[in-house]
Amino acid sequence: MHALLIDIGNTSLKIGVAGIEGLVASYTLPTDTQQSGDGLGLQLAYLLGHAGFGTPGTGPGNVALDGCVISSVVPGMNPLVAHACERFLELTPRFAHRDLPIPLENRYERPNEVGADRLVGAFGARRLLPDVRSVVSVDYGTATNFDCVTGNAYLGGLICPGVMSSLGALATRTAQLPRIALTAHADVPIVGRSTVTSLNHGFLFGFASMTEGLYARLTKTLEGPVAFVATGGFAPDVARVVDCFDLVRPDLVLEGLRLLWLESRD
């Protein structure tokens, strides 16, 4: 029993195949609303074949998938992905929040304004840490989101600048700052003597300090005990230099989709 999981974000599509025990394969594709559903379907079929999965009858070594669950914050991608799954994978996708309710009490003033990825991540964090009163999922994505759950209630959160979007804005708006890949491996900040070092350490320790500051404030605001879960591509780097996180799960949204799929089968 395996399912296809897709997290459609503003920058990328995170694709996973999961079974009862956890994620068994994952891939990333760029989010591109200009591509065709057929083109996306061929890419998905190739990736799943690479992982040993496919449609019934596609080969003796391929395992058929039992379902498809999707989280999306890019409405323009939804029909493309649905077409790709239905035509090339023989799967009818279910979209979290629209087709598959997320079992959290949503206390947002306008519940439909909350991105499905935020709710799925918060749900995943809640299920991974069921014994603490409050849990905060911190997603270092296009934006940096702090999403707060107390008991079984999604309270809302904080939306802060994202790492890569901030870096891109700096490079676009400042003539002498280059575009770089963030690669700071030190455990303490270095006073940069080059632009690359200055950017690397400024971003890593700047976002680390933001995380520590909000951790200190949120743990005083939320009902305790409070646990923090880090996710997103920059999460392992920040988690290395802070002491805030109880779990680091770069695949938290995919894990939330997996748990949602499992619970929907009961």
Backbone bond lengths (Angstrom), bond angles and torsions (degrees), N, CA, C in turn:
res aa  C-N    CA-C-N  psi(-1)  N-CA   C-N-CA  omega(-1)  CA-C   N-CA-C  phi
1 M - - - 1.463 - - 1.523 109.52 -
2 H 1.334 115.46 114.23 1.460 120.89 -177.74 1.527 110.06 -140.08
3 A 1.321 115.41 152.75 1.462 120.75 -179.91 1.522 110.37 -131.60
4 L 1.326 114.54 150.68 1.461 122.27 171.88 1.529 107.86 -89.33
5 L 1.329 115.95 130.39 1.468 122.18 179.47 1.511 108.45 -119.75
6 I 1.324 117.59 133.72 1.463 121.42 -179.68 1.526 109.03 -134.27
7 D 1.307 115.67 124.43 1.467 122.92 175.14 1.531 106.96 -108.08
8 I 1.332 116.83 105.63 1.464 122.05 -177.62 1.524 108.18 -90.82
9 G 1.318 116.47 105.41 1.455 121.76 179.22 1.517 111.38 -106.18
10 N 1.320 115.73 175.32 1.462 119.85 -178.04 1.519 112.67 -65.43
11 T 1.322 117.27 -29.78 1.459 121.75 -176.85 1.514 112.78 -102.98
12 S 1.334 116.95 -38.71 1.464 119.11 -173.25 1.520 111.84 -146.73
13 L 1.339 113.98 159.96 1.454 122.65 170.56 1.523 107.04 -101.04
14 K 1.312 116.11 119.03 1.458 120.82 174.94 1.523 107.02 -97.58
15 I 1.313 115.54 123.03 1.459 122.25 -172.03 1.519 108.15 -117.70
16 G 1.307 116.35 130.70 1.456 120.07 179.38 1.511 111.69 -136.38
17 V 1.310 116.09 152.94 1.462 122.80 168.96 1.524 106.13 -117.33
18 A 1.322 115.81 129.53 1.463 119.55 -175.18 1.511 110.70 -133.67
19 G 1.310 114.93 150.47 1.451 122.41 172.85 1.510 110.03 -115.80
20 I 1.308 116.16 -165.94 1.464 120.83 -178.40 1.526 110.94 -62.42
21 E 1.324 117.40 -35.09 1.461 120.97 -174.52 1.523 113.74 -85.96
22 G 1.327 118.34 -18.39 1.458 119.19 -178.89 1.516 112.45 150.67
23 L 1.313 114.79 -170.36 1.463 122.27 -178.46 1.523 109.30 -73.86
24 V 1.337 116.39 133.88 1.461 119.93 -179.20 1.532 112.40 -113.22
25 A 1.325 118.10 -17.14 1.464 121.04 177.53 1.519 108.21 -159.82
26 S 1.335 116.66 147.86 1.463 120.06 177.67 1.518 110.51 -148.11
27 Y 1.320 115.66 150.42 1.462 123.25 -178.63 1.517 108.55 -145.65
28 T 1.331 115.75 164.70 1.460 121.37 177.63 1.521 109.40 -133.27
29 L 1.331 116.37 132.90 1.459 123.23 173.56 1.525 108.52 -124.58
30 P 1.337 117.85 154.20 1.464 118.76 176.70 1.521 111.44 -71.86
31 T 1.316 116.56 146.10 1.462 121.40 173.35 1.527 108.46 -77.46
32 D 1.325 116.13 119.33 1.466 120.80 -175.37 1.526 108.62 -142.97
33 T 1.330 116.46 101.40 1.463 120.43 -178.82 1.518 112.19 -74.76
34 Q 1.342 118.61 -7.64 1.459 121.69 -179.36 1.524 112.20 -87.74
35 Q 1.322 117.92 -12.96 1.455 119.54 -179.30 1.523 110.08 -76.82
36 S 1.317 116.84 167.43 1.457 121.31 178.28 1.518 110.35 -91.38
37 G 1.324 115.88 156.93 1.452 120.11 175.46 1.514 111.89 -62.79
38 D 1.357 116.51 -34.19 1.460 119.74 177.99 1.528 111.08 -65.55
39 G 1.335 115.88 -43.32 1.464 118.94 179.04 1.520 111.67 -61.82
40 L 1.332 116.19 -42.38 1.460 119.77 178.31 1.526 110.61 -65.97
41 G 1.340 116.44 -39.10 1.457 119.93 179.58 1.515 112.51 -61.94
42 L 1.338 116.29 -39.90 1.462 119.62 177.90 1.526 111.11 -64.97
43 Q 1.331 116.29 -39.38 1.466 119.21 177.26 1.526 111.21 -63.64
44 L 1.331 116.96 -44.66 1.463 120.18 179.89 1.527 111.07 -63.34
45 A 1.334 116.18 -42.91 1.466 119.27 179.98 1.524 110.89 -62.29
46 Y 1.328 116.79 -39.21 1.460 119.89 179.00 1.524 110.98 -65.69
47 L 1.345 116.89 -46.14 1.464 120.25 -179.02 1.519 111.30 -62.60
48 L 1.327 116.38 -41.95 1.461 118.98 -179.88 1.527 111.04 -68.18
49 G 1.332 116.71 -37.50 1.458 119.39 174.94 1.514 111.47 -61.49
50 H 1.335 116.23 -39.38 1.461 121.18 176.90 1.531 110.94 -59.22
51 A 1.340 116.09 -35.80 1.466 120.57 -178.68 1.529 112.44 -86.27
52 G 1.343 116.69 -3.30 1.457 119.59 179.32 1.508 114.63 89.70
53 F 1.337 116.44 20.85 1.459 121.05 -179.87 1.519 109.36 -123.60
54 G 1.319 116.53 159.69 1.453 119.79 179.24 1.501 111.49 -177.75
55 T 1.333 115.67 -160.26 1.456 121.95 178.39 1.523 109.13 -89.23
56 P 1.318 117.82 161.73 1.462 119.29 178.78 1.530 111.15 -56.96
57 G 1.323 116.45 133.28 1.454 121.06 176.55 1.511 115.42 82.51
58 T 1.342 119.09 8.98 1.461 119.88 -178.50 1.514 112.82 -82.67
59 G 1.295 117.88 -7.67 1.464 118.96 178.06 1.506 110.31 160.82
60 P 1.316 117.37 150.50 1.466 120.04 -176.66 1.514 113.28 -64.33
61 G 1.331 117.88 -24.58 1.454 119.87 -178.38 1.512 114.02 -91.61
62 N 1.339 117.09 -7.18 1.453 120.28 -175.92 1.527 111.61 -90.19
63 V 1.322 115.20 140.92 1.462 122.37 177.61 1.520 108.25 -101.02
64 A 1.315 117.54 128.43 1.459 121.30 179.11 1.523 110.42 -72.92
65 L 1.313 115.25 147.31 1.460 121.13 179.00 1.524 109.83 -91.89
66 D 1.356 114.79 148.30 1.459 119.91 -176.01 1.526 113.21 -99.94
67 G 1.308 117.65 -12.52 1.452 118.72 -177.97 1.504 111.73 -173.02
68 C 1.332 115.27 172.30 1.467 121.48 179.85 1.516 108.26 -144.85
69 V 1.332 116.40 124.89 1.461 122.48 179.29 1.524 108.30 -124.21
70 I 1.329 116.25 133.71 1.464 121.52 -172.49 1.523 110.21 -128.53
71 S 1.319 115.29 139.16 1.465 123.25 167.88 1.518 107.19 -113.80
72 S 1.331 117.51 132.05 1.467 119.48 -175.63 1.518 111.65 -141.52
73 V 1.338 114.96 137.53 1.464 121.52 170.43 1.526 110.41 -119.05
74 V 1.340 116.71 12.67 1.471 122.18 -179.96 1.527 107.37 -125.43
75 P 1.333 118.81 90.21 1.469 120.85 -175.30 1.531 113.60 -54.90
76 G 1.342 117.35 -33.46 1.450 119.72 -178.94 1.516 114.17 -64.82
77 M 1.342 116.83 -20.66 1.460 120.61 178.96 1.528 112.67 -84.82
78 N 1.320 117.14 -19.66 1.465 119.73 -171.05 1.525 113.42 -60.04
79 P 1.345 119.82 -49.05 1.468 118.04 179.37 1.521 113.18 -66.89
80 L 1.335 117.34 -30.69 1.464 119.91 177.96 1.521 110.91 -65.64
81 V 1.328 115.88 -46.01 1.459 120.14 -179.20 1.531 110.64 -67.87
82 A 1.331 116.44 -40.43 1.464 119.36 178.85 1.533 110.45 -61.63
83 H 1.326 117.17 -44.47 1.464 121.41 178.00 1.527 110.39 -61.16
84 A 1.329 116.73 -44.84 1.472 121.05 -178.89 1.521 110.74 -60.54
85 C 1.324 116.72 -44.43 1.469 120.26 -178.20 1.524 111.93 -68.43
86 E 1.329 116.27 -41.30 1.457 119.64 -176.17 1.525 111.69 -71.73
87 R 1.353 117.00 -42.39 1.466 118.94 -175.12 1.518 112.96 -80.20
88 F 1.331 117.35 -41.63 1.463 120.36 -171.07 1.521 113.61 -99.59
89 L 1.332 117.61 -20.03 1.461 119.89 -176.65 1.523 113.02 -119.21
90 E 1.343 116.52 -5.71 1.463 121.57 -178.72 1.524 111.52 57.14
91 L 1.332 114.82 38.78 1.459 120.98 179.31 1.521 109.47 -121.87
92 T 1.329 116.47 137.76 1.462 121.32 173.25 1.518 107.83 -97.52
93 P 1.327 118.06 109.52 1.475 119.11 -175.14 1.516 112.06 -73.99
94 R 1.321 114.40 149.31 1.460 121.28 171.92 1.528 107.77 -116.87
95 F 1.323 115.16 129.54 1.459 120.93 -177.37 1.526 109.46 -93.78
96 A 1.339 114.37 127.99 1.466 119.76 177.38 1.514 109.86 -60.34
97 H 1.294 114.56 137.29 1.448 123.13 176.14 1.523 111.23 88.31
98 R 1.358 117.38 -35.78 1.463 120.14 178.80 1.528 111.01 -92.78
99 D 1.330 116.70 -55.28 1.465 121.68 -178.77 1.525 112.21 -97.51
100 L 1.307 115.74 -24.26 1.464 121.44 -173.24 1.528 107.94 -127.95
101 P 1.325 118.39 98.50 1.469 120.39 -177.37 1.531 111.62 -59.35
102 I 1.321 115.28 140.58 1.469 121.30 177.74 1.534 107.28 -91.57
103 P 1.327 117.88 120.36 1.465 120.58 -171.76 1.525 114.11 -75.97
104 L 1.320 115.62 59.59 1.461 122.67 170.32 1.523 107.80 -129.40
105 E 1.316 116.49 142.90 1.460 120.22 173.06 1.537 107.94 -73.50
106 N 1.320 116.45 116.88 1.464 121.65 -175.02 1.531 109.42 -90.89
107 R 1.334 117.14 110.17 1.464 121.29 -177.67 1.522 113.34 -99.38
108 Y 1.318 116.96 13.88 1.468 119.71 174.02 1.528 108.34 -61.59
109 E 1.335 116.95 145.76 1.460 119.78 -179.92 1.526 111.07 -58.92
110 R 1.321 116.06 -40.60 1.464 121.77 174.77 1.529 106.44 -122.27
111 P 1.325 117.58 91.15 1.466 121.33 -170.69 1.521 114.52 -53.46
112 N 1.330 118.06 -33.04 1.464 119.82 -177.45 1.527 113.24 -72.79
113 E 1.339 117.26 -9.25 1.467 119.94 178.13 1.526 112.77 -78.08
114 V 1.312 117.74 -16.15 1.466 120.45 -176.57 1.525 108.95 -77.78
115 G 1.334 116.68 128.24 1.456 120.34 176.84 1.511 111.31 -62.39
116 A 1.333 115.94 141.60 1.463 120.42 -179.39 1.523 111.33 -59.01
117 D 1.348 117.09 -34.68 1.464 119.09 -179.38 1.524 111.30 -64.41
118 R 1.338 117.24 -37.07 1.460 120.33 178.83 1.527 110.75 -65.00
119 L 1.335 116.26 -43.82 1.459 119.58 179.98 1.525 111.88 -67.51
120 V 1.335 116.42 -40.90 1.463 119.74 -179.43 1.526 110.19 -66.82
121 G 1.334 117.13 -41.42 1.458 120.43 176.84 1.522 112.00 -62.47
122 A 1.334 116.19 -43.30 1.466 120.25 178.46 1.527 110.68 -64.25
123 F 1.319 116.56 -40.26 1.466 121.22 176.98 1.532 110.87 -63.00
124 G 1.332 116.60 -44.24 1.461 120.24 178.08 1.516 111.59 -61.11
125 A 1.338 116.95 -43.83 1.464 120.52 178.90 1.527 110.79 -63.02
126 R 1.334 116.51 -41.08 1.470 120.49 178.68 1.525 111.50 -60.65
127 R 1.344 116.77 -43.46 1.461 120.10 -178.42 1.533 111.67 -71.56
128 L 1.327 117.34 -33.48 1.459 120.26 -179.63 1.521 112.27 -72.50
129 L 1.340 116.92 -27.21 1.466 121.28 -178.98 1.531 108.74 -128.02
130 P 1.320 117.04 69.95 1.467 119.76 -172.67 1.520 114.80 -74.33
131 D 1.325 117.80 -15.83 1.462 119.78 -171.11 1.529 114.29 -94.59
132 V 1.330 118.18 -6.82 1.463 119.90 177.45 1.529 109.12 -93.80
133 R 1.311 115.79 151.38 1.458 119.94 -176.96 1.527 111.32 -67.49
134 S 1.324 117.35 -45.06 1.465 121.34 -177.98 1.519 110.03 -128.47
135 V 1.309 115.67 146.64 1.459 121.05 178.17 1.524 108.42 -136.71
136 V 1.339 115.40 142.53 1.464 121.83 179.36 1.525 107.46 -122.73
137 S 1.329 116.48 122.58 1.464 119.98 172.86 1.523 107.85 -95.96
138 V 1.332 115.81 128.59 1.472 122.19 -178.26 1.521 107.10 -114.02
139 D 1.326 115.90 112.30 1.460 121.67 -174.45 1.525 109.47 -109.72
140 Y 1.345 115.18 113.34 1.461 121.04 177.68 1.522 108.49 -89.66
141 G 1.322 115.71 79.52 1.450 122.06 -179.47 1.522 111.00 -115.06
142 T 1.333 116.52 -144.89 1.465 120.33 176.97 1.520 109.69 -55.98
143 A 1.321 116.11 -42.18 1.473 122.67 165.13 1.525 107.00 -112.21
144 T 1.329 116.40 164.40 1.466 120.54 172.89 1.521 107.05 -101.93
145 N 1.329 116.08 112.66 1.456 121.46 -175.47 1.524 110.83 -107.05
146 F 1.318 115.81 133.40 1.463 122.66 170.75 1.536 106.45 -110.42
147 D 1.331 116.89 106.97 1.460 121.13 -176.80 1.513 110.04 -109.60
148 C 1.321 115.70 129.92 1.465 121.89 -167.33 1.529 111.65 -113.67
149 V 1.323 115.00 132.03 1.462 122.21 177.43 1.522 108.05 -127.51
150 T 1.332 115.81 131.44 1.462 121.29 171.44 1.516 107.74 -123.34
151 G 1.326 116.25 127.91 1.454 119.00 -172.67 1.518 108.62 61.43
152 N 1.325 116.52 -124.68 1.466 120.79 177.22 1.522 111.16 -111.07
153 A 1.331 116.34 23.13 1.462 120.67 -176.97 1.528 111.09 -110.91
154 Y 1.319 115.31 126.11 1.467 120.48 171.25 1.523 107.08 -81.28
155 L 1.334 116.37 114.97 1.458 121.22 -173.33 1.521 113.19 -86.41
156 G 1.329 117.06 -23.52 1.463 122.10 -170.97 1.519 108.30 123.02
157 G 1.306 116.26 -154.72 1.458 117.28 -179.32 1.503 113.27 -179.01
158 L 1.307 114.27 -159.85 1.462 122.81 -179.83 1.526 108.05 -125.66
159 I 1.320 116.13 136.27 1.460 121.33 176.59 1.523 107.76 -113.22
160 C 1.318 115.98 117.86 1.461 123.19 -176.21 1.536 108.81 -117.68
161 P 1.326 117.23 168.46 1.469 119.06 177.64 1.530 111.26 -58.17
162 G 1.313 115.58 147.15 1.457 121.09 177.24 1.517 111.15 -89.09
163 V 1.315 116.34 158.55 1.463 121.24 -176.81 1.521 110.93 -66.09
164 M 1.329 116.80 -58.47 1.459 119.71 -174.17 1.526 111.95 -72.02
165 S 1.334 117.84 -34.64 1.463 119.41 178.14 1.529 110.35 -67.41
166 S 1.346 117.16 -36.03 1.465 120.05 176.39 1.526 110.83 -66.76
167 L 1.322 115.95 -42.16 1.457 119.89 178.75 1.521 110.73 -64.00
168 G 1.329 116.56 -41.81 1.462 120.26 177.80 1.518 112.35 -63.89
169 A 1.339 116.75 -39.35 1.463 120.00 178.62 1.518 111.20 -64.64
170 L 1.343 117.14 -40.03 1.462 120.03 177.81 1.519 111.14 -62.69
171 A 1.338 116.22 -45.29 1.462 119.79 -177.76 1.520 111.27 -66.33
172 T 1.337 116.58 -33.01 1.463 120.39 -178.26 1.522 111.77 -74.98
173 R 1.321 116.64 -36.73 1.460 121.00 -171.07 1.523 114.25 -98.80
174 T 1.317 116.45 -5.08 1.461 119.23 178.89 1.518 109.37 -125.40
175 A 1.310 116.54 123.52 1.458 121.21 -171.00 1.528 112.98 -66.21
176 Q 1.333 118.20 -30.43 1.460 119.96 -172.12 1.530 114.33 -102.68
177 L 1.338 116.90 2.85 1.464 118.89 178.21 1.529 108.96 -99.22
178 P 1.323 118.64 121.50 1.459 121.03 -176.65 1.524 111.85 -81.77
179 R 1.330 115.46 162.07 1.460 120.58 168.19 1.521 108.03 -78.98
180 I 1.312 117.00 129.52 1.468 120.40 -178.40 1.529 109.68 -133.72
181 A 1.326 115.60 162.42 1.460 121.47 167.80 1.524 107.47 -91.25
182 L 1.323 115.40 126.51 1.461 118.58 -177.16 1.522 110.48 -72.42
183 T 1.321 115.48 116.29 1.478 120.84 -178.45 1.527 109.14 -143.06
184 A 1.310 116.27 76.23 1.466 120.65 176.36 1.520 108.41 -107.29
185 H 1.327 116.29 117.14 1.457 120.43 -175.66 1.530 113.30 -105.62
186 A 1.331 117.43 -1.39 1.463 120.47 -178.30 1.528 110.29 -75.88
187 D 1.323 116.04 157.08 1.458 121.97 177.73 1.523 112.37 -94.33
188 V 1.323 117.36 -11.75 1.467 122.10 177.12 1.523 107.16 -132.33
189 P 1.343 117.74 151.11 1.457 119.28 -178.39 1.527 112.49 -69.18
190 I 1.305 114.12 142.10 1.464 121.73 175.91 1.519 108.30 -106.23
191 V 1.320 116.29 136.78 1.468 120.57 172.80 1.518 106.83 -72.35
192 G 1.332 116.50 107.72 1.453 120.82 -170.24 1.518 113.59 -67.35
193 R 1.318 115.57 136.56 1.459 121.68 173.87 1.518 110.43 -110.34
194 S 1.331 116.15 11.76 1.465 122.51 171.36 1.517 107.08 -144.59
195 T 1.329 116.24 159.22 1.464 120.07 -178.61 1.521 110.93 -63.65
196 V 1.327 116.73 -39.80 1.462 119.99 -179.12 1.522 110.73 -62.90
197 T 1.337 117.25 -47.01 1.466 120.35 178.92 1.523 110.87 -63.87
198 S 1.313 116.61 -41.21 1.464 120.55 -179.87 1.518 111.20 -61.61
199 L 1.335 116.87 -42.87 1.461 120.10 178.84 1.526 111.22 -67.93
200 N 1.315 116.51 -46.84 1.461 119.95 -178.61 1.519 111.89 -57.12
201 H 1.302 116.87 -50.75 1.463 120.00 -176.24 1.526 111.54 -76.73
202 G 1.325 116.89 -32.76 1.461 119.13 176.22 1.512 111.71 -62.64
203 F 1.333 116.47 -43.37 1.463 119.21 -179.23 1.520 111.43 -71.45
204 L 1.327 117.54 -48.69 1.460 119.16 -177.10 1.523 111.50 -59.56
205 F 1.339 116.61 -52.37 1.457 118.66 -174.41 1.524 111.78 -80.99
206 G 1.333 116.90 -22.28 1.458 119.24 172.80 1.523 111.45 -66.56
207 F 1.341 116.57 -47.30 1.461 119.43 177.99 1.527 111.15 -70.21
208 A 1.324 117.59 -31.43 1.458 120.18 175.19 1.527 110.36 -62.83
209 S 1.321 116.55 -43.54 1.471 119.84 -179.72 1.518 111.28 -67.36
210 M 1.348 117.22 -38.12 1.462 120.15 174.88 1.535 109.97 -59.74
211 T 1.331 116.09 -44.15 1.459 120.96 -179.92 1.523 110.91 -62.15
212 E 1.340 117.00 -46.48 1.468 120.64 179.88 1.524 111.26 -63.09
213 G 1.333 116.44 -40.13 1.458 119.59 -179.89 1.519 112.12 -64.84
214 L 1.327 117.41 -44.13 1.461 119.92 179.42 1.524 111.41 -71.89
215 Y 1.322 116.60 -32.14 1.464 119.93 174.35 1.535 109.69 -59.12
216 A 1.327 116.24 -48.08 1.463 120.18 -178.83 1.523 111.17 -61.52
217 R 1.321 116.92 -39.08 1.463 120.15 -177.72 1.531 112.21 -76.51
218 L 1.330 116.61 -42.31 1.464 119.29 -177.19 1.524 112.03 -70.07
219 T 1.320 117.64 -33.75 1.466 118.84 178.35 1.529 111.48 -67.77
220 K 1.325 117.41 -19.74 1.464 120.77 174.44 1.524 111.63 -86.82
221 T 1.341 116.55 -21.66 1.460 121.70 -175.79 1.517 112.41 -90.93
222 L 1.335 117.02 -40.74 1.459 121.56 -175.48 1.520 111.51 -85.57
223 E 1.325 115.94 156.96 1.461 120.76 175.23 1.525 109.00 -67.64
224 G 1.316 116.49 130.98 1.451 120.32 -176.40 1.517 113.48 -96.90
225 P 1.326 115.70 169.47 1.464 126.65 -2.27 1.525 112.40 -69.81
226 V 1.346 114.99 154.56 1.458 122.49 -176.51 1.524 109.19 -118.33
227 A 1.326 117.13 132.48 1.465 122.46 176.48 1.523 109.21 -116.53
228 F 1.332 115.72 146.22 1.461 122.12 179.84 1.536 109.28 -115.85
229 V 1.339 115.81 136.45 1.462 122.57 177.32 1.522 108.02 -122.74
230 A 1.336 116.67 128.96 1.470 121.57 -179.53 1.516 110.21 -100.63
231 T 1.332 116.05 139.04 1.457 120.75 175.57 1.525 109.74 -144.90
232 G 1.327 115.80 172.32 1.460 120.86 -177.00 1.518 111.27 96.02
233 G 1.322 115.21 163.49 1.459 120.73 -173.58 1.518 115.30 -61.66
234 F 1.329 117.63 -30.80 1.464 121.53 -177.68 1.530 111.93 -89.73
235 A 1.340 116.92 -4.79 1.469 120.67 -174.58 1.523 113.40 -59.18
236 P 1.342 120.84 -46.92 1.470 118.72 -178.60 1.523 113.12 -61.12
237 D 1.344 117.22 -34.51 1.469 119.92 179.90 1.521 110.88 -67.10
238 V 1.337 116.92 -46.18 1.462 119.74 179.74 1.527 110.48 -67.13
239 A 1.331 116.39 -42.29 1.464 119.64 -177.74 1.520 111.99 -62.02
240 R 1.319 117.02 -26.33 1.461 120.58 179.63 1.523 112.58 -66.99
241 V 1.336 117.66 -26.20 1.469 119.94 -173.57 1.527 112.84 -115.25
242 V 1.335 117.90 7.99 1.460 120.71 175.31 1.525 108.86 -126.94
243 D 1.322 115.75 165.52 1.463 121.19 178.73 1.533 111.45 -114.85
244 C 1.320 116.56 26.75 1.465 120.62 -172.01 1.518 114.16 -87.45
245 F 1.325 117.62 -26.59 1.456 119.52 -162.67 1.523 113.14 -97.06
246 D 1.328 114.14 134.56 1.455 121.15 173.43 1.521 111.12 -85.69
247 L 1.330 116.60 -29.70 1.460 122.49 176.63 1.513 109.51 -141.48
248 V 1.323 116.15 146.79 1.454 122.10 171.25 1.523 106.72 -121.03
249 R 1.330 116.75 112.04 1.455 122.19 -177.87 1.521 109.45 -131.40
250 P 1.342 117.71 88.33 1.467 119.44 177.82 1.526 113.25 -56.01
251 D 1.342 116.34 -22.01 1.466 121.69 -178.52 1.528 112.09 -99.84
252 L 1.326 119.13 26.66 1.464 121.68 -170.41 1.528 112.67 -58.62
253 V 1.332 118.43 -42.13 1.465 119.66 -179.01 1.525 109.85 -66.75
254 L 1.338 117.85 -42.29 1.457 119.80 176.17 1.531 110.84 -61.98
255 E 1.329 116.39 -39.69 1.462 119.57 177.28 1.526 110.67 -64.21
256 G 1.337 116.98 -40.24 1.462 119.82 175.69 1.522 111.81 -61.62
257 L 1.336 117.37 -40.48 1.467 120.97 177.11 1.531 110.81 -64.67
258 R 1.330 115.95 -39.44 1.469 119.61 178.75 1.526 110.70 -62.24
259 L 1.330 116.98 -45.94 1.458 120.58 -179.54 1.528 111.12 -66.94
260 L 1.325 115.95 -36.18 1.466 120.24 176.93 1.528 110.12 -63.53
261 W 1.337 116.47 -42.93 1.465 121.26 177.39 1.527 110.96 -60.98
262 L 1.327 116.72 -45.74 1.460 120.26 -179.32 1.524 111.35 -63.22
263 E 1.324 116.66 -44.68 1.452 119.40 -177.55 1.530 111.73 -68.62
264 S 1.320 117.05 -29.62 1.472 120.63 179.74 1.518 111.64 -70.95
265 R 1.355 117.27 -17.59 1.468 121.03 179.80 1.520 112.55 -86.02
266 D 1.324 116.86 -14.13 1.469 120.00 -176.80 1.531 111.24 -72.88
